[in-house]
Amino acid sequence: MPSMWMDVDVALAEVPVNSVSLMSSSDFVTVDEGIAYNESGMDLYWHFVTTAGVTTVTSVTPTTSGVYDWAHQDHGMYTIEIPASGGGSINNDREGFGYFTGVCDAVLPWRGPTIGFRAVGLNDKLCNWLYSPYRGLAGTALPNANADAPFGIPTSDAGGLDLDTQLANTHEVTAARMGALTDLIDGGRLDLILDIIAADTTTDIPGTLSTIAGYLDTEVAAIKAVTDVLPDAGALTTIAADTARLTAARAAVLTDLIDGGRLDLILDGLAKTGADSDTLKTLSDEIAAIEGGTGTGARSVTITVDDGSDALENATVRFTEGANTYAGGTNASGVVAFSLDDATYAVTITKTGYTFTPTTLVVDGTEAETYSMTAISITAPPNASTTTGVMTVYDEEGSVEESVEVSVQIIDGPGTDGIGYDSAEWTETSSAQGLVEFAGIILGARYKIWRGDSKADAETFTAPTSGDSFDLPEVIGRG
């Protein structure tokens, strides 16, 4: 059996090279923690056996800034990087079993642990997921309970249960009645009635709605009287008897309510009278506020954002007054609407690649303002094989933040022979507009990126293969 399992077809940053600490070849007892990737006499071999029994032995040359980076972990234990593809000697691209052997002048010969390589999904199921006594591997479709218990698989004590027969008995909700429901809901009469309710303030709809509620209460009570006696323990042997209670008589009641019956006539009447009364004005106002923008105040405030000539979509506009903050994003026309109370508000606008000087707005009536943002110039890349990565950083309140450090580090090149890249950490600081730029990102290379001191939460990304600039991926961190 292998000593450990790893995912196949992914780049592995730290694959164990030795099973026990490397010992000095001088006294056989001293642990050597200083073996370098280019140690004198270094010969490293990768022994691999596929699941079909094909054995290979491949010489591997450790690197320090390449695809086979050698690293000391602790107490004479070493690891090496294995790429998923593109390596000159070995790649993590086949299922099977492998281990390293090696020698160098300073230490005794060594052998690494046997490692099994299999699909990510298998490792998720066999190594990472919990075992359930009811379902075996957790995450399967089986219920997490004993059969015939609450939430478990239902069983028939007597046997011979025919589910098709039981389904045939539950015939009340027919295709015709489903058509009636579609007529009521999907762009039909009920849809039109709700539109009228949202727009009008003159008729006495509450009384009519009360009548509808009375009919519904009566029929729901009748249905509840039937469903209350259904078994709740999951035993299916009594369902045949219980479904008999849903008789043609009750189906006729549903028909009376829906298919041209009383409820149908009531809704037709509402469609003819057509509007809500003054008592529903509050509801109408709230619907209008939801549709029109942010806030529930009495004043309509319409904001348009542009770059001096063209509208800017997805710009975030914030109104702040004391502890109250309202925010909304502009549409394709650069417009966002708010419903605010009278006050003096601080106004800020944010959008990646643009800057805006905060201002104030006095709201004491219907307001309509246009604000212009200034495009930020992005630094051009230093040469044709690089690009500029950009991001805007924000503080915990959603405002652009200055003097924030963001760092990147190359972890895999684009696969160009004859070139070696520096894997040192590269840190830039955000400007007064919150903009961070990395001019010189290698096209097609893979990087880590993190904010502040949150390197442990670093994200990885692959730079585009063309273009002068691109948006860096989202990162979350302190500092």
C-alpha positions as CSV (number, residue, x, y, z in Angstrom):
1,M,0.0,0.0,0.0
2,P,1.3,3.6,-0.7
3,S,2.4,5.7,2.3
4,M,0.2,8.5,1.1
5,W,-2.2,9.6,-1.6
6,M,-2.0,12.7,-3.8
7,D,-4.2,14.3,-6.5
8,V,-3.2,13.5,-10.1
9,D,-3.3,16.0,-13.0
10,V,-2.5,19.0,-10.7
11,A,0.8,20.9,-10.0
12,L,2.2,19.7,-6.7
13,A,4.5,22.2,-4.8
14,E,5.8,19.9,-2.1
15,V,6.3,16.1,-2.9
16,P,8.3,14.3,-0.2
17,V,11.8,13.2,-1.4
18,N,12.9,11.1,1.6
19,S,11.2,8.9,4.1
20,V,13.6,9.5,7.0
21,S,16.0,12.4,7.7
22,L,19.1,12.7,5.5
23,M,22.1,11.6,7.6
24,S,25.7,12.7,7.2
25,S,27.9,10.2,5.3
26,S,30.7,11.1,7.7
27,D,29.3,9.9,11.0
28,F,26.0,8.3,10.0
29,V,24.1,10.0,12.8
30,T,24.1,13.8,12.1
31,V,21.0,15.1,10.4
32,D,21.9,17.3,7.5
33,E,19.5,20.2,7.0
34,G,21.6,22.0,4.4
35,I,21.4,19.8,1.3
36,A,21.0,22.2,-1.7
37,Y,19.3,21.6,-5.0
38,N,22.7,21.5,-6.7
39,E,24.6,19.6,-4.0
40,S,27.8,17.9,-5.1
41,G,27.3,14.5,-6.4
42,M,23.4,14.9,-6.5
43,D,21.7,12.2,-8.5
44,L,17.9,12.0,-8.0
45,Y,15.6,9.4,-9.7
46,W,11.8,9.1,-9.9
47,H,10.5,5.5,-9.9
48,F,7.0,5.2,-11.2
49,V,4.6,2.3,-11.8
50,T,1.3,2.8,-13.7
51,T,-1.8,0.9,-12.7
52,A,-1.2,-1.2,-15.8
53,G,2.1,-2.4,-14.4
54,V,4.4,-0.3,-16.6
55,T,7.6,0.7,-14.7
56,T,9.8,3.8,-15.5
57,V,12.9,5.3,-13.8
58,T,13.6,8.9,-14.7
59,S,16.5,11.2,-13.7
60,V,15.3,14.5,-12.3
61,T,17.5,17.6,-11.9
62,P,16.3,19.8,-8.9
63,T,15.9,23.5,-9.5
64,T,15.6,26.6,-7.3
65,S,13.5,28.8,-9.6
66,G,12.1,26.3,-12.1
67,V,9.6,23.5,-12.4
68,Y,11.4,21.1,-10.0
69,D,12.1,23.4,-7.0
70,W,14.0,21.6,-4.2
71,A,13.1,22.7,-0.6
72,H,14.1,21.7,3.0
73,Q,11.0,21.4,5.2
74,D,12.4,20.6,8.7
75,H,14.9,18.2,10.4
76,G,16.5,16.9,7.2
77,M,13.2,16.2,5.4
78,Y,13.1,17.5,1.8
79,T,10.5,18.1,-0.9
80,I,10.4,18.8,-4.6
81,E,7.9,20.4,-7.0
82,I,6.3,18.3,-9.7
83,P,4.3,20.1,-12.5
84,A,1.1,18.8,-13.9
85,S,2.5,19.3,-17.4
86,G,5.3,21.0,-19.3
87,G,8.2,19.6,-17.2
88,G,11.3,18.5,-19.0
89,S,11.6,15.1,-17.3
90,I,8.6,14.1,-15.1
91,N,5.0,15.4,-14.8
92,N,2.0,14.6,-12.5
93,D,-0.1,13.4,-15.4
94,R,-0.8,9.7,-14.8
95,E,-2.5,7.5,-12.2
96,G,-0.1,5.1,-10.4
97,F,2.6,4.9,-7.7
98,G,5.9,6.6,-7.4
99,Y,8.9,7.2,-5.1
100,F,12.3,9.0,-5.2
101,T,15.8,7.6,-4.6
102,G,18.9,9.6,-4.5
103,V,22.5,10.1,-3.5
104,C,24.9,13.0,-3.0
105,D,28.4,13.3,-1.5
106,A,27.4,14.8,1.9
107,V,24.7,12.2,3.0
108,L,23.9,8.6,2.9
109,P,21.8,7.3,0.0
110,W,18.0,7.7,0.5
111,R,14.6,6.5,-0.6
112,G,11.3,8.4,-0.4
113,P,7.8,7.2,0.6
114,T,5.6,5.4,-2.0
115,I,3.0,7.8,-3.1
116,G,-0.3,6.9,-4.8
117,F,-1.7,9.2,-7.5
118,R,-5.4,9.2,-8.2
119,A,-8.3,11.5,-9.2
120,V,-9.2,14.4,-7.0
121,G,-12.8,13.1,-6.6
122,L,-11.5,9.8,-5.2
123,N,-9.3,11.6,-2.6
124,D,-12.3,13.9,-1.7
125,K,-14.5,10.8,-1.1
126,L,-11.9,8.5,0.5
127,C,-9.7,10.9,2.4
128,N,-11.6,14.1,3.0
129,W,-15.3,13.2,3.4
130,L,-16.9,11.8,6.6
131,Y,-18.1,8.2,6.8
132,S,-21.8,7.7,7.6
133,P,-23.1,4.4,9.1
134,Y,-26.3,4.8,7.0
135,R,-24.9,6.0,3.7
136,G,-21.3,4.7,3.7
137,L,-19.4,7.6,2.1
138,A,-21.0,10.9,3.1
139,G,-22.5,12.9,0.2
140,T,-24.3,10.1,-1.5
141,A,-28.0,10.3,-2.4
142,L,-29.1,7.9,0.4
143,P,-30.9,9.4,3.4
144,N,-28.8,9.7,6.6
145,A,-31.2,7.6,8.7
146,N,-32.3,4.0,9.2
147,A,-34.9,2.6,6.8
148,D,-38.5,3.3,7.9
149,A,-37.3,5.8,10.5
150,P,-38.0,9.6,10.3
151,F,-36.2,10.9,7.2
152,G,-35.2,7.4,6.2
153,I,-36.1,5.3,3.1
154,P,-39.8,4.3,3.4
155,T,-40.7,0.6,3.4
156,S,-43.8,-1.5,3.1
157,D,-44.4,-3.9,6.1
158,A,-46.8,-6.1,4.1
159,G,-44.9,-6.0,0.8
160,G,-46.3,-5.7,-2.7
161,L,-46.5,-1.9,-2.6
162,D,-47.2,-0.6,-6.1
163,L,-46.2,3.1,-6.3
164,D,-47.6,3.5,-9.8
165,T,-51.1,2.6,-8.4
166,Q,-50.7,5.1,-5.6
167,L,-49.7,7.9,-8.0
168,A,-52.6,7.1,-10.3
169,N,-55.0,7.7,-7.4
170,T,-53.6,11.2,-6.8
171,H,-55.2,12.6,-9.9
172,E,-56.7,15.8,-8.6
173,V,-54.0,18.2,-10.0
174,T,-54.5,17.4,-13.6
175,A,-52.9,18.9,-16.7
176,A,-56.0,21.0,-17.3
177,R,-55.8,22.5,-13.8
178,M,-52.1,23.2,-14.3
179,G,-53.1,25.1,-17.4
180,A,-55.5,27.1,-15.3
181,L,-52.7,28.0,-12.8
182,T,-50.4,29.0,-15.7
183,D,-53.2,31.3,-17.0
184,L,-53.4,32.9,-13.5
185,I,-49.7,33.3,-12.9
186,D,-47.4,33.2,-15.9
187,G,-48.1,36.6,-17.4
188,G,-51.9,36.1,-17.2
189,R,-54.7,37.6,-15.3
190,L,-53.2,37.5,-11.8
191,D,-50.0,39.1,-13.2
192,L,-52.0,41.9,-14.7
193,I,-54.0,42.5,-11.5
194,L,-50.8,42.8,-9.4
195,D,-49.6,45.5,-11.9
196,I,-52.8,47.4,-11.4
197,I,-52.6,47.1,-7.6
198,A,-49.0,48.6,-7.7
199,A,-50.1,51.6,-9.9
200,D,-53.5,52.7,-8.6
201,T,-54.8,54.2,-5.3
202,T,-58.6,54.6,-5.8
203,T,-60.7,51.4,-5.5
204,D,-61.7,49.2,-2.5
205,I,-59.6,46.1,-3.1
206,P,-59.1,45.2,0.6
207,G,-62.7,44.2,0.9
208,T,-62.5,42.0,-2.1
209,L,-59.2,40.5,-0.9
210,S,-60.9,39.7,2.5
211,T,-63.6,37.8,0.5
212,I,-60.9,35.8,-1.2
213,A,-59.1,35.1,2.1
214,G,-62.4,33.8,3.5
215,Y,-62.8,31.3,0.6
216,L,-59.2,30.2,0.9
217,D,-59.4,29.7,4.6
218,T,-62.4,27.5,4.2
219,E,-60.9,25.3,1.6
220,V,-57.5,25.1,3.3
221,A,-59.2,23.9,6.4
222,A,-60.9,21.2,4.4
223,I,-57.6,20.1,2.9
224,K,-55.9,20.2,6.3
225,A,-58.6,17.9,7.8
226,V,-57.5,15.3,5.3
227,T,-53.7,15.8,5.4
228,D,-53.7,15.8,9.3
229,V,-54.5,12.1,9.3
230,L,-51.8,11.0,6.9
231,P,-49.0,9.0,8.6
232,D,-45.9,11.0,9.6
233,A,-43.7,8.0,10.3
234,G,-42.9,7.1,6.7
235,A,-44.9,3.8,6.5
236,L,-46.4,3.6,3.0
237,T,-48.8,0.7,3.6
238,T,-51.6,3.1,4.6
239,I,-51.2,5.5,1.7
240,A,-53.6,3.6,-0.5
241,A,-56.4,4.1,2.1
242,D,-55.4,7.7,2.7
243,T,-55.3,8.8,-0.9
244,A,-58.9,7.6,-1.2
245,R,-59.8,10.6,0.9
246,L,-58.8,12.9,-2.0
247,T,-61.9,12.0,-3.9
248,A,-63.6,13.3,-7.0
249,A,-65.8,15.5,-4.7
250,R,-62.7,17.4,-3.4
251,A,-61.5,17.6,-7.0
252,A,-64.8,19.3,-7.8
253,V,-64.1,21.8,-5.0
254,L,-60.8,22.7,-6.6
255,T,-62.5,23.0,-10.0
256,D,-65.1,25.3,-8.5
257,L,-62.3,27.5,-7.1
258,I,-60.0,27.5,-10.1
259,D,-61.3,26.3,-13.4
260,G,-64.0,29.0,-14.2
261,G,-65.3,28.9,-10.6
262,R,-65.6,31.4,-7.7
263,L,-62.0,32.3,-7.4
264,D,-61.7,32.6,-11.2
265,L,-64.7,35.0,-11.2
266,I,-63.4,37.0,-8.3
267,L,-60.1,37.5,-10.1
268,D,-61.9,38.5,-13.3
269,G,-63.8,41.1,-11.2
270,L,-60.6,42.5,-9.8
271,A,-59.2,42.8,-13.4
272,K,-62.3,44.8,-14.4
273,T,-62.2,47.2,-11.4
274,G,-58.5,47.5,-11.9
275,A,-56.6,49.4,-9.0
276,D,-55.7,49.6,-5.3
277,S,-57.4,51.9,-2.7
278,D,-55.9,54.6,-0.6
279,T,-55.4,52.1,2.1
280,L,-52.9,50.3,-0.2
281,K,-50.9,53.4,-1.0
282,T,-48.2,52.5,1.4
283,L,-47.7,49.2,-0.3
284,S,-47.6,50.9,-3.7
285,D,-45.1,53.4,-2.5
286,E,-42.9,50.6,-1.1
287,I,-43.0,48.7,-4.4
288,A,-42.1,51.9,-6.3
289,A,-39.2,52.4,-3.9
290,I,-37.9,48.9,-4.4
291,E,-38.2,49.3,-8.2
292,G,-36.7,52.8,-8.3
293,G,-33.6,52.6,-6.2
294,T,-32.2,52.5,-2.7
295,G,-33.8,53.8,0.5
296,T,-37.4,54.4,1.6
297,G,-37.4,58.2,2.1
298,A,-39.9,60.7,0.7
299,R,-37.6,62.4,-1.8
300,S,-36.8,61.0,-5.2
301,V,-33.0,61.4,-6.0
302,T,-31.8,60.5,-9.4
303,I,-28.0,60.3,-10.0
304,T,-26.3,60.0,-13.5
305,V,-22.6,59.1,-13.6
306,D,-20.4,59.6,-16.7
307,D,-16.8,60.1,-17.7
308,G,-17.4,63.6,-18.9
309,S,-19.2,62.4,-22.1
310,D,-20.2,58.7,-21.9
311,A,-22.4,57.0,-19.3
312,L,-20.6,54.7,-16.8
313,E,-22.3,51.4,-15.9
314,N,-21.7,49.5,-12.6
315,A,-20.4,52.6,-10.8
316,T,-21.3,52.4,-7.1
317,V,-22.9,55.5,-5.7
318,R,-23.0,56.0,-1.9
319,F,-25.0,58.5,0.2
320,T,-23.9,58.8,3.8
321,E,-25.6,60.8,6.6
322,G,-24.5,60.0,10.1
323,A,-24.9,56.3,10.7
324,N,-27.1,55.9,7.6
325,T,-25.5,54.7,4.3
326,Y,-27.4,54.0,1.1
327,A,-25.6,52.5,-2.0
328,G,-26.7,51.5,-5.5
329,G,-25.1,50.6,-8.8
330,T,-25.6,52.5,-12.1
331,N,-27.4,50.8,-15.0
332,A,-26.4,50.8,-18.7
333,S,-27.4,54.5,-18.9
334,G,-25.3,55.4,-16.0
335,V,-28.4,56.1,-13.8
336,V,-29.2,55.0,-10.3
337,A,-32.2,56.2,-8.2
338,F,-32.6,56.6,-4.5
339,S,-35.5,57.4,-2.1
340,L,-34.1,59.6,0.7
341,D,-35.3,61.8,3.5
342,D,-34.4,65.5,3.8
343,A,-30.7,65.9,4.9
344,T,-27.3,66.8,3.8
345,Y,-25.5,63.7,2.4
346,A,-21.8,62.9,1.7
347,V,-21.6,61.5,-1.8
348,T,-18.9,59.1,-3.0
349,I,-18.6,57.1,-6.2
350,T,-16.3,54.2,-6.9
351,K,-15.5,52.2,-10.1
352,T,-12.4,50.3,-11.0
353,G,-10.2,52.4,-13.3
354,Y,-11.8,55.7,-12.4
355,T,-11.5,58.3,-9.6
356,F,-14.0,60.7,-8.1
357,T,-13.6,63.5,-5.6
358,P,-16.2,63.1,-2.8
359,T,-18.8,65.9,-2.5
360,T,-22.1,66.7,-0.7
361,L,-25.7,67.0,-1.7
362,V,-28.5,68.7,0.1
363,V,-31.8,66.8,-0.3
364,D,-34.8,68.9,0.3
365,G,-37.0,68.0,-2.7
366,T,-36.9,66.0,-5.9
367,E,-33.2,66.0,-6.9
368,A,-31.4,65.1,-10.2
369,E,-27.6,65.4,-10.3
370,T,-24.9,64.3,-12.9
371,Y,-21.4,63.5,-11.6
372,S,-18.4,62.9,-13.8
373,M,-15.6,60.5,-12.9
374,T,-12.0,60.7,-14.2
375,A,-10.3,57.7,-15.9
376,I,-7.1,56.6,-14.3
377,S,-4.1,56.1,-16.6
378,I,-2.7,52.6,-16.4
379,T,1.1,52.2,-16.7
380,A,2.2,50.4,-19.9
381,P,4.1,47.1,-19.6
382,P,7.9,47.4,-20.0
383,N,8.1,45.1,-23.0
384,A,6.1,42.9,-25.4
385,S,6.4,39.7,-23.3
386,T,4.7,41.4,-20.3
387,T,1.4,43.0,-19.3
388,T,0.2,45.3,-16.5
389,G,-2.1,43.8,-13.8
390,V,-4.4,46.2,-12.0
391,M,-6.8,46.2,-9.1
392,T,-8.6,48.7,-6.9
393,V,-8.5,48.1,-3.1
394,Y,-11.2,49.1,-0.7
395,D,-11.5,49.4,3.1
396,E,-14.0,47.6,5.4
397,E,-16.6,50.3,4.6
398,G,-16.3,50.0,0.8
399,S,-14.3,53.1,0.2
400,V,-11.1,53.2,-1.9
401,E,-8.0,52.8,0.4
402,E,-4.6,54.3,0.0
403,S,-1.2,52.9,1.1
404,V,-2.3,49.2,1.0
405,E,0.4,46.7,0.1
406,V,-0.5,43.9,-2.4
407,S,2.1,41.3,-3.3
408,V,2.5,38.8,-6.2
409,Q,5.0,36.0,-6.7
410,I,5.6,33.9,-9.8
411,I,5.2,30.2,-9.3
412,D,5.2,28.8,-12.8
413,G,6.5,30.3,-16.1
414,P,4.7,30.2,-19.4
415,G,6.9,27.4,-20.6
416,T,9.5,29.3,-22.6
417,D,12.8,27.4,-23.0
418,G,16.0,29.3,-22.3
419,I,14.5,31.8,-19.7
420,G,14.8,31.8,-15.9
421,Y,12.5,34.0,-13.8
422,D,13.1,35.5,-10.4
423,S,10.6,34.1,-7.9
424,A,11.1,36.9,-5.3
425,E,8.0,38.5,-3.8
426,W,6.9,41.6,-5.6
427,T,5.0,44.3,-3.6
428,E,3.2,47.4,-4.8
429,T,1.3,50.0,-2.7
430,S,-2.1,51.5,-3.6
431,S,-2.4,55.1,-4.8
432,A,-4.7,57.8,-3.4
433,Q,-7.4,56.4,-5.8
434,G,-6.9,52.9,-4.3
435,L,-5.2,51.7,-7.6
436,V,-2.5,49.0,-7.5
437,E,-0.5,48.3,-10.6
438,F,2.0,45.5,-11.4
439,A,3.7,46.6,-14.7
440,G,5.7,43.6,-15.9
441,I,3.6,40.5,-15.3
442,I,4.9,37.8,-17.5
443,L,2.3,36.9,-20.2
444,G,1.0,33.3,-19.7
445,A,2.8,32.9,-16.3
446,R,1.2,31.7,-13.1
447,Y,1.3,33.7,-9.9
448,K,0.3,33.9,-6.2
449,I,-1.3,37.1,-5.0
450,W,-2.2,38.3,-1.5
451,R,-3.1,41.5,0.4
452,G,-1.1,42.9,3.3
453,D,0.2,40.2,5.7
454,S,-2.4,37.5,4.5
455,K,0.0,35.4,2.4
456,A,-1.5,32.3,4.0
457,D,-4.8,33.2,2.2
458,A,-3.0,33.8,-1.2
459,E,-5.0,33.2,-4.4
460,T,-3.4,31.9,-7.6
461,F,-4.0,33.2,-11.2
462,T,-2.6,32.8,-14.7
463,A,-1.8,35.9,-16.6
464,P,-3.4,36.4,-20.0
465,T,-1.3,35.5,-23.1
466,S,-1.8,38.9,-24.7
467,G,-2.9,42.4,-24.0
468,D,-1.4,45.5,-22.4
469,S,-3.4,45.2,-19.1
470,F,-5.9,43.1,-17.2
471,D,-7.8,43.0,-14.0
472,L,-6.1,41.0,-11.2
473,P,-8.2,38.4,-9.3
474,E,-10.2,39.3,-6.2
475,V,-8.2,39.0,-2.9
476,I,-9.2,39.3,0.7
477,G,-6.8,40.1,3.5
478,R,-5.6,42.4,6.3
479,G,-3.5,45.6,5.9
